[in-house]
Amino acid sequence: MANDWAVGSFGYSKVELTGRKAEDLIVPRLRDKYRRTLRGSFSHSRQNLEKHIPFLGRKNNGKKFPVELSLDVVRLGDAELGILVICDVTERSQIEQELQEAHEKLRERVRERTRELSLTNRRLQREIVAGRQREEDLHFLRDIVRSSDVAIIGRTLDGTVVSWNAAARRLSG
């Protein structure tokens, strides 16, 4: 039997699907793998049945699409019936692909940002070192000016006195 989903997904009518082998709904190159999976799964205990096996489905028009197979066994009276559930996972596959692409873009942005931050960090470290050196140079010059016996006067460009050392104060009174 076939439900409406199978009719819509595979493009066959219910009459065309009825009596058809499920392997006809799998792309030809994966049919051997499909048969091995079924034989292996149904030959083991019920607890070992495989769920969510990725495959490629094949529509009536030959178009491929991602599906997932789940296998189970049900008991009907004295008989056991193997159940194969085929789910179209096209939408989920597209979402997973979009997520993977977004993840890769994010990973690249993180790499770029890390490089930028690393370069900025190195530049800031150089600026800190240069700033410390300038500060040391200024302290050195300040100490020379303070301890000098020579009068040293600091003026602006228009001649306004803004600083002087002890020797300049002694000289000028």
C-alpha distance (Angstrom), angle and dihedral (degrees) to the residues before:
residue distance angle dihedral
M1 . . .
A2 3.80 . .
N3 3.78 130.6 .
D4 3.80 127.6 -138.9
W5 3.79 91.4 -97.0
A6 3.80 91.4 58.8
V7 3.80 90.8 48.3
G8 3.81 91.6 50.5
S9 3.80 96.2 41.5
F10 3.77 99.8 45.3
G11 3.81 98.4 33.6
Y12 3.80 96.3 -127.8
S13 3.78 125.0 122.3
K14 3.82 117.8 -115.1
V15 3.80 88.2 -105.8
E16 3.83 91.4 52.5
L17 3.81 92.1 48.1
T18 3.79 95.6 46.3
G19 3.79 109.7 93.7
R20 3.81 93.1 10.2
K21 3.79 117.8 125.5
A22 3.80 114.4 -110.5
E23 3.80 89.1 -128.9
D24 3.82 87.7 67.6
L25 3.80 85.6 68.9
I26 3.83 91.6 58.4
V27 3.81 122.6 79.3
P28 3.83 109.3 -94.5
R29 3.82 96.3 -116.5
L30 3.84 90.6 59.1
R31 3.79 98.6 45.0
D32 3.82 94.9 95.8
K33 3.80 89.6 51.2
Y34 3.81 88.6 48.1
R35 3.84 92.0 52.4
R36 3.83 91.7 47.5
T37 3.81 90.5 49.0
L38 3.79 91.8 51.3
R39 3.81 94.1 45.5
G40 3.80 92.0 47.2
S41 3.77 94.5 45.7
F42 3.78 99.4 44.9
S43 3.81 93.1 43.1
H44 3.83 90.9 60.3
S45 3.75 129.0 68.1
R46 3.78 119.7 -71.3
Q47 3.82 91.1 -106.0
N48 3.81 90.5 62.4
L49 3.79 96.3 55.7
E50 3.77 111.7 131.4
K51 3.76 122.6 -117.0
H52 3.80 130.6 -165.9
I53 3.80 98.5 12.4
P54 3.81 110.1 176.3
F55 3.82 116.2 -128.4
L56 3.78 139.3 150.4
G57 3.77 116.2 -106.0
R58 3.81 123.3 -149.1
K59 3.78 122.4 -141.5
N60 3.81 123.9 -146.7
N61 3.83 88.2 -99.7
G62 3.83 91.0 53.8
K63 3.81 95.3 -106.5
K64 3.82 114.3 144.6
F65 3.79 124.4 -135.3
P66 3.82 134.6 170.3
V67 3.78 116.9 -94.9
E68 3.75 136.1 172.3
L69 3.79 123.3 -140.7
S70 3.77 125.2 -149.7
L71 3.78 121.5 -174.0
D72 3.78 127.5 -154.4
V73 3.78 141.1 158.4
V74 3.80 125.2 -134.7
R75 3.78 127.7 -169.3
L76 3.80 116.9 -130.7
G77 3.76 106.3 -175.6
D78 3.78 105.9 -57.8
A79 3.79 94.0 -18.0
E80 3.78 129.0 86.2
L81 3.76 117.8 -145.0
G82 3.79 123.9 -158.8
I83 3.79 112.1 -134.5
L84 3.78 123.1 -157.7
V85 3.79 116.5 -168.4
I86 3.79 116.3 -165.6
C87 3.81 116.6 -164.8
D88 3.79 124.8 -169.4
V89 3.80 105.3 -129.8
T90 3.82 96.8 178.0
E91 3.78 93.9 119.0
R92 3.80 93.0 45.5
S93 3.81 90.5 47.0
Q94 3.80 90.3 51.7
I95 3.80 91.0 49.1
E96 3.81 90.8 47.4
Q97 3.81 89.5 49.7
E98 3.81 90.9 49.6
L99 3.79 90.0 48.0
Q100 3.80 90.7 49.1
E101 3.81 90.8 50.2
A102 3.81 91.0 47.0
H103 3.80 89.2 48.3
E104 3.81 91.1 51.6
K105 3.82 91.2 47.8
L106 3.78 90.0 49.2
R107 3.80 91.4 47.2
E108 3.82 90.2 51.5
R109 3.81 91.3 47.5
V110 3.80 89.7 50.8
R111 3.83 89.8 50.4
E112 3.83 90.8 48.4
R113 3.78 92.8 46.1
T114 3.81 91.0 46.8
R115 3.82 89.7 52.6
E116 3.81 90.4 48.2
L117 3.79 92.1 48.4
S118 3.78 91.4 46.7
L119 3.81 91.1 52.1
T120 3.80 91.0 45.8
N121 3.80 90.5 48.6
R122 3.82 91.8 51.5
R123 3.82 90.6 47.5
L124 3.80 91.3 49.6
Q125 3.79 91.1 48.2
R126 3.83 89.6 53.0
E127 3.81 89.8 48.3
I128 3.80 90.9 50.0
V129 3.79 91.1 50.7
A130 3.81 90.7 47.1
G131 3.82 90.8 46.9
R132 3.79 91.4 50.9
Q133 3.79 89.9 49.0
R134 3.83 90.9 50.5
E135 3.79 89.6 48.7
E136 3.81 91.6 50.3
D137 3.81 89.9 47.9
L138 3.81 91.1 51.1
H139 3.82 92.2 48.6
F140 3.80 89.1 48.9
L141 3.81 91.7 50.8
R142 3.82 91.2 44.5
D143 3.80 90.3 52.5
I144 3.83 90.7 49.5
V145 3.81 91.7 50.2
R146 3.82 93.2 46.1
S147 3.79 95.1 48.1
S148 3.80 97.7 40.8
D149 3.84 120.5 112.3
V150 3.78 86.7 -151.8
A151 3.80 116.8 93.0
I152 3.82 109.2 -110.9
I153 3.81 120.0 -174.2
G154 3.80 124.9 -173.7
R155 3.84 116.1 -147.1
T156 3.76 137.6 174.1
L157 3.81 119.6 -119.8
D158 3.81 90.7 -92.8
G159 3.83 91.1 55.5
T160 3.80 100.4 -101.9
V161 3.83 111.0 148.2
V162 3.78 110.4 -125.7
S163 3.81 102.5 165.5
W164 3.79 142.2 5.3
N165 3.76 137.2 176.7
A166 3.80 129.8 -119.0
A167 3.82 92.7 -93.9
A168 3.84 90.2 55.6
R169 3.83 90.4 49.6
R170 3.80 90.4 50.8
L171 3.79 91.5 47.4
S172 3.80 94.9 47.8
G173 3.73 94.9 37.9
